[in-house]
């Protein structure tokens, strides 16, 4: 099996850790929770996106674009 890494926000990490069963690994808990969620609603949420690039600055560029879009949409400016 290929080993994969997932990064979770602290708040979600805490929630997953609260759901870990006896003698269950963190990874197994995530797998179980994702499977349960997909059984309930297999359609992806509209606001979840992903991207892949060889550009190491992709995340920084995304943050810059989002900042610009939010600033343009802010009626307070």
C-alpha positions as a Markdown table, in Angstrom:
| # | Residue | x | y | z |
|---|---|---|---|---|
| 1 | Unk | 0.0 | 0.0 | 0.0 |
| 2 | Unk | 1.3 | 3.5 | -0.9 |
| 3 | Unk | 1.8 | 5.7 | 2.2 |
| 4 | Unk | 0.1 | 9.0 | 1.9 |
| 5 | Unk | 0.1 | 12.0 | 4.1 |
| 6 | Unk | -2.8 | 14.2 | 5.0 |
| 7 | Unk | -2.7 | 17.5 | 6.8 |
| 8 | Unk | -5.8 | 18.5 | 8.8 |
| 9 | Unk | -6.6 | 21.8 | 10.5 |
| 10 | Unk | -6.1 | 21.6 | 14.3 |
| 11 | Unk | -9.9 | 21.7 | 14.9 |
| 12 | Unk | -10.5 | 18.7 | 12.6 |
| 13 | Unk | -7.5 | 16.8 | 14.0 |
| 14 | Unk | -9.0 | 17.2 | 17.4 |
| 15 | Unk | -12.4 | 15.9 | 16.3 |
| 16 | Unk | -10.8 | 12.9 | 14.6 |
| 17 | Unk | -8.8 | 12.1 | 17.7 |
| 18 | Unk | -12.0 | 12.1 | 19.7 |
| 19 | Unk | -13.4 | 9.5 | 17.4 |
| 20 | Unk | -10.5 | 7.1 | 17.4 |
| 21 | Unk | -11.7 | 3.7 | 18.7 |
| 22 | Unk | -9.9 | 1.4 | 21.1 |
| 23 | Unk | -6.7 | 0.0 | 19.5 |
| 24 | Unk | -7.5 | 2.0 | 16.3 |
| 25 | Unk | -4.8 | 4.0 | 14.6 |
| 26 | Unk | -5.4 | 7.6 | 13.6 |
| 27 | Unk | -5.2 | 6.6 | 9.9 |
| 28 | Unk | -7.7 | 3.8 | 10.4 |
| 29 | Unk | -10.1 | 6.3 | 12.1 |
| 30 | Unk | -9.8 | 8.7 | 9.2 |
| 31 | Unk | -10.5 | 5.9 | 6.7 |
| 32 | Unk | -13.5 | 4.8 | 8.7 |
| 33 | Unk | -14.9 | 8.3 | 9.0 |
| 34 | Unk | -14.4 | 9.1 | 5.3 |
| 35 | Unk | -16.0 | 5.8 | 4.3 |
| 36 | Unk | -19.0 | 6.6 | 6.5 |
| 37 | Unk | -19.3 | 10.1 | 5.1 |
| 38 | Unk | -19.1 | 8.8 | 1.5 |
| 39 | Unk | -21.8 | 6.2 | 2.2 |
| 40 | Unk | -24.1 | 9.0 | 3.4 |
| 41 | Unk | -23.4 | 11.5 | 0.6 |
| 42 | Unk | -21.1 | 10.3 | -2.2 |
| 43 | Unk | -21.2 | 13.7 | -4.0 |
| 44 | Unk | -18.2 | 16.0 | -3.3 |
| 45 | Unk | -19.0 | 19.3 | -1.6 |
| 46 | Unk | -19.0 | 22.2 | -4.0 |
| 47 | Unk | -16.5 | 24.2 | -2.0 |
| 48 | Unk | -13.8 | 21.5 | -1.8 |
| 49 | Unk | -11.2 | 21.8 | -4.5 |
| 50 | Unk | -7.8 | 20.4 | -5.2 |
| 51 | Unk | -4.9 | 21.1 | -7.4 |
| 52 | Unk | -1.6 | 19.7 | -8.4 |
| 53 | Unk | 1.4 | 21.5 | -9.8 |
| 54 | Unk | 5.2 | 21.2 | -10.0 |
| 55 | Unk | 5.3 | 24.8 | -9.0 |
| 56 | Unk | 6.4 | 25.0 | -5.3 |
| 57 | Unk | 4.8 | 28.5 | -5.0 |
| 58 | Unk | 1.3 | 27.3 | -6.0 |
| 59 | Unk | -0.1 | 27.7 | -2.5 |
| 60 | Unk | 1.4 | 31.2 | -2.1 |
| 61 | Unk | 0.0 | 32.2 | -5.5 |
| 62 | Unk | -3.4 | 30.8 | -4.5 |
| 63 | Unk | -3.3 | 32.8 | -1.3 |
| 64 | Unk | -2.5 | 36.0 | -3.3 |
| 65 | Unk | -5.3 | 35.4 | -5.8 |
| 66 | Unk | -7.8 | 34.8 | -3.0 |
| 67 | Unk | -6.6 | 37.9 | -1.1 |
| 68 | Unk | -7.1 | 39.9 | -4.3 |
| 69 | Unk | -10.6 | 38.5 | -4.9 |
| 70 | Unk | -11.7 | 39.0 | -1.3 |
| 71 | Unk | -10.4 | 42.6 | -1.4 |
| 72 | Unk | -12.2 | 43.3 | -4.7 |
| 73 | Unk | -15.5 | 41.9 | -3.2 |
| 74 | Unk | -15.2 | 43.8 | 0.1 |
| 75 | Unk | -17.6 | 46.7 | 0.0 |
| 76 | Unk | -15.6 | 48.4 | 2.8 |
| 77 | Unk | -12.7 | 49.3 | 0.5 |
